[in-house]
């Protein structure tokens, strides 16, 4: 019964321009995702030009800043009003942190370990630095600088001793001033000395009588034919 129908199914040929085939192709094109986004893909390939100061860009930036500030302060806004304090400063984390920072910055605590350990340093006695310090101290020491030389024991008739005595006599202040002893007791007038002359010159400079001449001491003779004298007559 179906043998002839099955044979006819293999021999049926439908033309490609029939309305049914065209409708099926149109429906396939409408439901195809590739053809649906083909125009968008071609537009994306061409690129776009959007300025940085465009209104949508400015609006997006402002919205982002507002949302970021809100998210940043969200925890603080939730905790606002719930903080009532602590019983002691040790329980407050901020006060504990401030106290720890203050202790770290405290100079006395910072140097405490150094002061505790500086007296425990052991340096060998014969160290190079110690020997150099001792020699430097000896050079700059005023006691060693003013140390008197020890007394030499020499024979009095040695040539070097005799020469030293002669040099000492020449340099001695007493021997240097011995030739002025004959001037002691000799009288001397100070009339022409430098100090007396200088005092006289100073007195002459400061003498009011020599500096100014009185009018009554000046010789004056009036002119008889002067205009004012003639007019007065």
Backbone as numpy.savetxt, mean C-alpha at the origin, in Angstrom:
# Nx Ny Nz CAx CAy CAz Cx Cy Cz
-67.16 -72.64 -56.55 -67.98 -71.44 -56.55 -67.12 -70.18 -56.55
-66.06 -70.19 -55.82 -65.20 -69.01 -55.74 -63.99 -69.10 -56.66
-63.91 -70.16 -57.40 -62.74 -70.31 -58.24 -62.70 -69.27 -59.34
-63.84 -68.99 -59.95 -63.87 -67.97 -60.99 -63.59 -66.59 -60.40
-64.07 -66.33 -59.20 -63.83 -65.00 -58.56 -62.39 -64.83 -58.21
-61.76 -65.87 -57.71 -60.35 -65.77 -57.39 -59.51 -65.57 -58.65
-59.94 -66.16 -59.73 -59.22 -65.97 -60.98 -59.40 -64.56 -61.49
-60.62 -63.97 -61.32 -60.87 -62.60 -61.79 -60.12 -61.55 -60.94
-59.89 -61.87 -59.67 -59.18 -60.90 -58.84 -57.76 -60.66 -59.33
-57.16 -61.64 -59.91 -55.80 -61.49 -60.39 -55.72 -60.74 -61.70
-56.81 -60.63 -62.39 -56.79 -60.00 -63.71 -57.38 -58.59 -63.69
-57.86 -58.11 -62.55 -58.47 -56.77 -62.47 -57.35 -55.74 -62.46
-57.51 -54.67 -63.25 -56.53 -53.58 -63.34 -57.25 -52.25 -63.16
-56.80 -51.42 -62.22 -57.44 -50.12 -61.93 -56.53 -49.05 -62.48
-57.12 -48.06 -63.15 -56.37 -46.97 -63.74 -55.89 -46.02 -62.62
-54.66 -45.45 -62.71 -54.13 -44.57 -61.64 -54.82 -43.23 -61.53
-55.56 -42.79 -62.52 -56.23 -41.50 -62.48 -57.69 -41.59 -62.13
-58.11 -42.69 -61.56 -59.49 -42.81 -61.13 -59.72 -41.94 -59.90
-60.90 -41.46 -59.70 -61.17 -40.60 -58.50 -60.83 -41.28 -57.18
-61.05 -42.56 -57.11 -60.77 -43.23 -55.84 -59.27 -43.23 -55.54
-58.48 -43.53 -56.56 -57.03 -43.53 -56.38 -56.54 -42.12 -56.06
-57.01 -41.10 -56.73 -56.60 -39.71 -56.46 -56.99 -39.28 -55.06
-58.21 -39.69 -54.65 -58.65 -39.35 -53.29 -57.77 -40.04 -52.24
-57.42 -41.30 -52.51 -56.56 -42.01 -51.57 -55.18 -41.35 -51.48
-54.64 -40.88 -52.62 -53.34 -40.20 -52.60 -53.42 -38.88 -51.84
-54.52 -38.15 -52.05 -54.68 -36.88 -51.33 -54.79 -37.10 -49.84
-55.54 -38.16 -49.47 -55.65 -38.47 -48.03 -54.29 -38.89 -47.44
-53.53 -39.65 -48.22 -52.21 -40.06 -47.75 -51.28 -38.85 -47.57
-51.40 -37.87 -48.51 -50.58 -36.67 -48.38 -50.99 -35.83 -47.17
-52.28 -35.82 -46.85 -52.74 -35.02 -45.71 -52.32 -35.62 -44.37
-52.32 -36.94 -44.30 -51.97 -37.59 -43.02 -50.48 -37.89 -42.92
-49.68 -37.56 -43.92 -48.25 -37.84 -43.88 -47.54 -36.77 -43.00
-46.76 -37.20 -42.00 -46.04 -36.27 -41.11 -44.88 -35.58 -41.84
-44.30 -36.32 -42.78 -43.18 -35.75 -43.51 -43.64 -34.58 -44.36
-44.73 -34.76 -45.06 -45.25 -33.66 -45.86 -45.85 -32.57 -45.00
-46.30 -32.94 -43.80 -46.90 -31.94 -42.90 -45.85 -30.94 -42.39
-44.65 -31.45 -42.13 -43.59 -30.57 -41.59 -42.59 -30.17 -42.65
-42.87 -30.47 -43.94 -41.90 -30.16 -44.98 -41.69 -28.66 -45.13
-42.77 -27.88 -45.09 -42.65 -26.43 -45.22 -41.87 -25.83 -44.04
-42.11 -26.37 -42.84 -41.37 -25.87 -41.64 -39.89 -26.19 -41.72
-39.57 -27.39 -42.20 -38.17 -27.77 -42.35 -37.46 -26.89 -43.38
-38.17 -26.59 -44.50 -37.56 -25.73 -45.50 -37.39 -24.30 -44.96
-38.33 -23.85 -44.15 -38.19 -22.51 -43.56 -37.03 -22.46 -42.56
-36.83 -23.55 -41.82 -35.72 -23.59 -40.88 -34.38 -23.58 -41.61
-34.33 -24.20 -42.77 -33.08 -24.21 -43.52 -32.71 -22.81 -44.01
-33.72 -21.99 -44.28 -33.45 -20.64 -44.74 -32.93 -19.74 -43.62
-33.15 -20.13 -42.36 -32.70 -19.31 -41.23 -33.70 -18.21 -40.90
-33.37 -17.44 -39.83 -34.26 -16.36 -39.40 -33.39 -15.21 -38.88
-33.95 -14.04 -38.85 -33.27 -12.82 -38.38 -34.11 -12.20 -37.27
-33.59 -12.30 -36.05 -34.31 -11.76 -34.89 -33.36 -10.86 -34.12
-33.70 -9.59 -33.93 -32.85 -8.63 -33.25 -32.87 -8.86 -31.75
-31.76 -8.46 -31.11 -31.67 -8.67 -29.65 -32.60 -7.75 -28.89
-32.96 -6.59 -29.46 -33.85 -5.66 -28.77 -35.30 -5.80 -29.20
-35.64 -6.97 -29.78 -37.03 -7.20 -30.17 -37.91 -7.32 -28.93
-39.16 -6.98 -29.10 -40.10 -7.00 -27.96 -40.24 -8.40 -27.38
-40.39 -9.46 -28.18 -40.49 -10.80 -27.56 -39.22 -11.19 -26.78
-38.05 -10.81 -27.31 -36.81 -11.13 -26.60 -36.73 -10.38 -25.27
-37.06 -9.07 -25.29 -37.05 -8.28 -24.06 -38.05 -8.83 -23.06
-39.21 -9.22 -23.54 -40.23 -9.79 -22.65 -39.77 -11.11 -22.05
-39.11 -11.94 -22.86 -38.62 -13.22 -22.35 -37.53 -13.00 -21.31
-36.62 -12.04 -21.54 -35.57 -11.76 -20.56 -36.15 -11.25 -19.25
-37.13 -10.33 -19.34 -37.75 -9.80 -18.13 -38.46 -10.90 -17.35
-39.17 -11.77 -18.08 -39.85 -12.89 -17.41 -38.86 -13.83 -16.75
-37.73 -14.06 -17.43 -36.71 -14.92 -16.84 -36.11 -14.31 -15.57
-35.84 -13.00 -15.60 -35.30 -12.35 -14.41 -36.28 -12.36 -13.25
-37.54 -12.13 -13.56 -38.55 -12.15 -12.50 -38.67 -13.54 -11.90
-38.68 -14.57 -12.75 -38.79 -15.93 -12.25 -37.53 -16.32 -11.47
-36.36 -15.89 -11.94 -35.13 -16.22 -11.24 -35.08 -15.55 -9.87
-35.49 -14.26 -9.80 -35.50 -13.57 -8.51 -36.51 -14.20 -7.56
-37.64 -14.61 -8.11 -38.65 -15.26 -7.27 -38.15 -16.59 -6.73
-37.53 -17.41 -7.58 -36.98 -18.69 -7.13 -35.85 -18.49 -6.13
-35.06 -17.41 -6.34 -33.94 -17.15 -5.44 -34.41 -16.79 -4.03
-35.51 -16.03 -3.96 -36.02 -15.58 -2.67 -37.17 -16.44 -2.14
-37.45 -17.55 -2.80 -38.60 -18.37 -2.38 -38.38 -18.95 -0.99
-37.17 -19.47 -0.73 -36.89 -20.06 0.58 -36.90 -19.01 1.67
-36.36 -17.83 1.35 -36.36 -16.75 2.34 -37.78 -16.28 2.66
-38.63 -16.19 1.64 -40.01 -15.76 1.88 -40.77 -16.80 2.70
-40.46 -18.07 2.48 -41.13 -19.11 3.27 -40.68 -19.09 4.73
-39.37 -18.80 4.95 -38.86 -18.80 6.31 -39.10 -17.49 7.04
-39.57 -16.45 6.33 -39.78 -15.16 6.96 -40.92 -15.26 7.99
-40.63 -14.78 9.18 -41.62 -14.83 10.23 -41.56 -16.06 11.10
-40.84 -17.11 10.67 -40.73 -18.34 11.46 -39.50 -18.33 12.36
-38.55 -17.39 12.12 -37.32 -17.36 12.91 -37.57 -16.52 14.17
-37.51 -17.19 15.32 -37.81 -16.50 16.59 -36.59 -16.41 17.47
-35.44 -16.90 17.04 -34.22 -16.78 17.83 -33.84 -18.09 18.50
-32.70 -18.06 19.19 -32.16 -19.24 19.88 -31.95 -18.88 21.34
-31.89 -19.91 22.14 -31.70 -19.68 23.57 -30.30 -19.21 23.89
-29.30 -19.74 23.21 -27.92 -19.34 23.44 -27.27 -19.02 22.11
-26.12 -18.35 22.19 -25.41 -17.99 20.97 -24.81 -19.20 20.28
-24.51 -20.27 21.06 -23.93 -21.47 20.45 -24.94 -22.18 19.55
-26.25 -22.03 19.84 -27.26 -22.70 19.03 -27.57 -21.94 17.74
-27.21 -20.66 17.70 -27.46 -19.87 16.50 -26.33 -20.12 15.51
-26.61 -20.62 14.31 -25.52 -20.90 13.37 -24.79 -19.65 12.91
-25.50 -18.55 12.72 -24.85 -17.33 12.26 -23.93 -16.76 13.32
-24.40 -16.75 14.59 -23.55 -16.25 15.66 -22.35 -17.16 15.88
-22.56 -18.47 15.75 -21.45 -19.40 15.90 -20.41 -19.18 14.80
-20.90 -18.97 13.58 -19.97 -18.71 12.47 -19.21 -17.42 12.68
-19.89 -16.37 13.17 -19.22 -15.10 13.42 -18.18 -15.23 14.53
-18.53 -16.01 15.59 -17.56 -16.20 16.68 -16.35 -16.98 16.20
-16.57 -17.96 15.34 -15.44 -18.73 14.82 -14.55 -17.86 13.94
-15.16 -17.02 13.11 -14.37 -16.11 12.28 -13.58 -15.12 13.13
-14.19 -14.66 14.23 -13.48 -13.73 15.11 -12.31 -14.42 15.78
-12.50 -15.68 16.19 -11.39 -16.41 16.80 -10.26 -16.65 15.81
-10.60 -16.92 14.56 -9.56 -17.12 13.56 -8.79 -15.84 13.28
-9.48 -14.71 13.40 -8.83 -13.44 13.15 -8.16 -12.86 14.38
-8.34 -13.45 15.52 -7.74 -12.91 16.74 -6.23 -13.13 16.70
-5.50 -12.06 16.86 -4.04 -12.15 16.76 -3.45 -12.91 17.93
-4.03 -12.76 19.09 -3.47 -13.44 20.25 -3.60 -14.95 20.12
-4.77 -15.41 19.70 -4.96 -16.85 19.52 -4.13 -17.34 18.33
-3.98 -16.46 17.31 -3.21 -16.86 16.13 -1.75 -17.10 16.48
-1.21 -16.32 17.43 0.20 -16.45 17.80 0.41 -17.27 19.06
-0.63 -17.87 19.59 -0.49 -18.61 20.84 0.42 -19.82 20.66
0.23 -20.56 19.56 1.06 -21.74 19.33 2.52 -21.35 19.15
2.76 -20.22 18.50 4.14 -19.78 18.31 4.78 -19.43 19.65
4.06 -18.71 20.50 4.63 -18.32 21.80 4.83 -19.55 22.70
3.99 -20.56 22.55 4.17 -21.76 23.36 5.37 -22.58 22.91
5.68 -22.52 21.62 6.75 -23.37 21.10 8.08 -22.66 20.89
8.10 -21.32 20.99 9.34 -20.61 20.68 10.40 -20.84 21.75
9.99 -21.15 22.98 10.97 -21.40 24.05 11.48 -22.83 24.05
10.95 -23.68 23.18 11.34 -25.08 23.15 12.34 -25.38 22.02
12.88 -24.35 21.41 13.83 -24.53 20.31 15.22 -24.77 20.90
15.89 -25.78 20.42 17.23 -26.13 20.89 18.20 -25.95 19.73
19.15 -25.04 19.91 20.14 -24.74 18.87 21.51 -25.18 19.39
22.29 -25.88 18.61 23.64 -26.26 19.05 24.48 -25.02 19.35
25.38 -25.17 20.34 26.19 -24.04 20.76 27.18 -23.63 19.68
27.66 -24.61 18.93 28.67 -24.32 17.91 28.06 -24.12 16.52
26.81 -23.72 16.46 26.20 -23.48 15.15 26.84 -22.26 14.50
26.84 -22.24 13.17 27.48 -21.16 12.45 26.78 -19.83 12.72
25.45 -19.85 12.77 24.72 -18.61 13.02 24.98 -18.07 14.41
25.10 -18.98 15.40 25.37 -18.54 16.76 26.77 -17.94 16.86
27.75 -18.59 16.23 29.10 -18.06 16.25 29.19 -16.70 15.55
28.48 -16.57 14.43 28.47 -15.28 13.74 27.81 -14.20 14.59
26.73 -14.57 15.29 26.08 -13.58 16.15 26.98 -13.17 17.30
27.73 -14.11 17.86 28.64 -13.78 18.95 29.76 -12.84 18.47
30.31 -13.13 17.31 31.36 -12.27 16.79 30.82 -10.86 16.48
29.61 -10.81 15.94 29.00 -9.51 15.65 28.74 -8.74 16.94
28.29 -9.44 17.97 28.06 -8.78 19.25 29.37 -8.27 19.85
30.43 -9.03 19.67 31.74 -8.58 20.18 32.21 -7.33 19.46
31.93 -7.26 18.13 32.36 -6.09 17.37 31.59 -4.84 17.75
30.30 -4.99 17.99 29.48 -3.81 18.30 29.37 -3.54 19.79
29.99 -4.34 20.62 29.88 -4.15 22.06 30.71 -2.95 22.50
30.12 -2.08 23.27 30.83 -0.90 23.76 31.82 -1.28 24.85
31.54 -2.34 25.59 32.45 -2.77 26.67 33.77 -3.25 26.08
33.68 -4.09 25.04 34.90 -4.56 24.41 35.61 -3.45 23.65
34.83 -2.48 23.15 35.46 -1.38 22.42 36.27 -0.49 23.35
35.82 -0.29 24.57 36.50 0.57 25.53 37.39 -0.21 26.50
37.67 -1.44 26.17 38.49 -2.24 27.08 39.93 -1.71 27.09
40.45 -1.51 28.28 41.81 -0.98 28.41 42.82 -2.07 28.10
43.89 -1.66 27.47 44.95 -2.60 27.16 45.70 -2.99 28.43
46.25 -4.16 28.45 46.98 -4.61 29.63 48.35 -3.92 29.68
48.91 -3.86 30.86 50.18 -3.16 31.07 51.35 -4.06 30.66
52.15 -3.51 29.75 53.31 -4.26 29.33 54.46 -4.04 30.32
55.27 -5.00 30.48 56.47 -4.91 31.34 57.70 -4.88 30.44
58.35 -3.71 30.38 59.49 -3.54 29.49 60.66 -2.95 30.28
61.84 -3.12 29.77 63.02 -2.52 30.37 63.05 -1.03 30.07
63.46 -0.19 31.03 63.40 1.26 30.79 64.42 1.77 29.80
65.46 0.98 29.51 66.49 1.46 28.59 66.37 0.87 27.20
65.23 0.35 26.86 65.04 -0.17 25.51 64.85 0.98 24.53
65.32 0.76 23.34 65.23 1.82 22.33 63.79 2.20 22.00
62.93 1.21 21.88 61.56 1.52 21.54 60.85 2.26 22.68
61.21 1.94 23.93 60.62 2.65 25.06 61.09 4.09 25.09
62.40 4.31 24.84 62.93 5.67 24.82 62.28 6.48 23.70
62.13 5.87 22.53 61.48 6.54 21.40 60.02 6.86 21.71
59.34 5.95 22.37 57.94 6.18 22.72 57.81 7.32 23.72
58.77 7.38 24.67 58.72 8.48 25.64 58.94 9.83 24.97
59.88 9.90 24.06 60.12 11.14 23.35 58.89 11.56 22.54
58.26 10.58 21.87 57.05 10.89 21.11 55.92 11.33 22.02
55.83 10.71 23.19 54.79 11.09 24.14 55.04 12.48 24.68
56.33 12.83 24.94 56.64 14.18 25.42 56.33 15.24 24.38
56.58 14.90 23.13 56.26 15.86 22.08 54.76 16.08 21.92
54.02 15.02 22.12 52.58 15.12 21.97 51.88 15.54 23.25
52.58 15.59 24.34 51.96 15.92 25.61 51.53 17.38 25.63
50.43 17.64 26.23 49.93 19.00 26.31 50.79 19.86 27.23
51.35 19.24 28.25 52.20 20.00 29.17 53.48 20.45 28.48
54.07 19.57 27.70 55.28 19.93 26.97 54.96 20.95 25.89
53.77 20.82 25.29 53.38 21.75 24.23 53.22 23.17 24.77
52.75 23.30 26.03 52.54 24.62 26.62 53.69 25.07 27.54
54.78 24.31 27.56 55.88 24.67 28.45 56.57 25.96 28.03
56.58 26.29 26.73 57.25 27.51 26.29 56.46 28.76 26.62
55.22 28.61 27.11 54.44 29.78 27.51 54.56 30.10 29.00
55.32 29.30 29.71 55.44 29.53 31.14 56.18 30.83 31.44
57.09 31.24 30.58 57.84 32.46 30.86 57.00 33.71 30.69
55.80 33.56 30.07 54.94 34.71 29.91 54.06 34.97 31.12
54.04 34.03 32.05 53.18 34.21 33.22 53.73 35.34 34.10
52.84 36.19 34.59 53.23 37.29 35.46 53.68 38.53 34.75
53.86 38.50 33.45 54.29 39.68 32.70 53.08 40.57 32.48
53.21 41.86 32.80 52.10 42.79 32.64 51.83 43.08 31.18
50.58 43.43 30.89 50.21 43.69 29.49 49.03 44.63 29.48
49.17 45.74 28.73 48.08 46.69 28.61 47.15 46.27 27.48
45.88 46.36 27.72 44.88 45.92 26.73 44.39 47.06 25.86
45.17 48.14 25.74 44.70 49.30 25.00 44.56 48.99 23.51
45.48 48.29 22.95 45.43 48.03 21.51 44.96 46.64 21.14
44.32 45.97 22.07 43.86 44.61 21.77 42.65 44.64 20.83
42.37 43.49 20.23 41.29 43.42 19.24 39.94 43.66 19.90
39.73 43.11 21.09 38.44 43.26 21.77 38.19 44.71 22.16
39.25 45.43 22.63 39.07 46.84 23.02 38.75 47.69 21.81
39.46 47.49 20.71 39.18 48.25 19.49 37.77 47.97 18.99
37.36 46.70 19.05 36.02 46.35 18.59 34.96 46.99 19.47
35.18 47.06 20.78 34.24 47.72 21.68 34.16 49.22 21.40
35.29 49.86 21.12 35.27 51.29 20.81 34.49 51.57 19.53
34.73 50.76 18.50 34.00 50.95 17.26 32.50 50.77 17.46
32.11 49.80 18.25 30.69 49.60 18.52 30.10 50.76 19.29
30.87 51.32 20.23 30.39 52.46 21.00 30.22 53.69 20.11
31.13 53.88 19.16 30.98 55.00 18.24 29.76 54.84 17.34
29.49 53.62 16.95 28.32 53.39 16.10 27.02 53.63 16.85
27.01 53.31 18.15 25.79 53.46 18.95 25.70 54.81 19.65
26.67 55.70 19.45 26.66 56.98 20.14 25.64 57.90 19.48
24.67 58.33 20.25 23.62 59.20 19.74 24.17 60.59 19.40
25.14 61.09 20.17 25.68 62.43 19.94 26.42 62.51 18.62
27.16 61.44 18.29 27.88 61.44 17.02 26.96 61.12 15.84
25.89 60.42 16.12 24.99 60.01 15.02 24.12 61.18 14.57
23.68 62.02 15.52 22.81 63.13 15.20 23.46 64.45 15.65
23.37 65.46 14.83 23.90 66.80 15.14 22.74 67.72 15.50
22.87 68.44 16.62 21.81 69.34 17.05 21.69 70.52 16.10
20.51 71.02 15.89 20.34 72.16 14.98 20.99 73.44 15.49
21.02 73.63 16.84 21.61 74.86 17.37 23.12 74.88 17.24
23.69 73.74 16.98 25.14 73.70 16.82 25.57 73.95 15.38
24.64 73.94 14.48 24.97 74.16 13.08 24.99 75.66 12.78
25.96 76.14 12.04 26.10 77.53 11.65 25.17 77.81 10.48
24.25 78.79 10.67 23.25 79.06 9.64 23.16 80.56 9.42
23.21 80.98 8.19 23.10 82.41 7.82 21.94 82.55 6.85
20.96 83.38 7.21 19.80 83.57 6.37 20.12 84.45 5.18
19.52 84.15 4.03 19.69 84.94 2.82 18.71 86.10 2.87
19.23 87.30 2.67 18.39 88.50 2.83 17.47 88.76 1.64
17.85 88.28 0.46 17.04 88.56 -0.72 16.19 87.36 -1.16
15.94 86.47 -0.22 15.07 85.35 -0.57 13.65 85.83 -0.76
12.84 85.20 -1.62 11.46 85.68 -1.87 10.61 85.73 -0.61
10.67 84.72 0.23 9.87 84.74 1.44 10.31 85.82 2.42
11.62 86.11 2.46 12.10 87.15 3.34 11.65 88.53 2.84
11.73 88.72 1.50 11.29 89.98 0.91 9.80 90.18 1.15
9.02 89.09 0.97 7.58 89.19 1.18 7.25 89.51 2.63
8.00 88.88 3.54 7.76 89.17 4.96 8.05 90.64 5.29
9.12 91.18 4.70 9.43 92.58 4.93 8.34 93.47 4.38
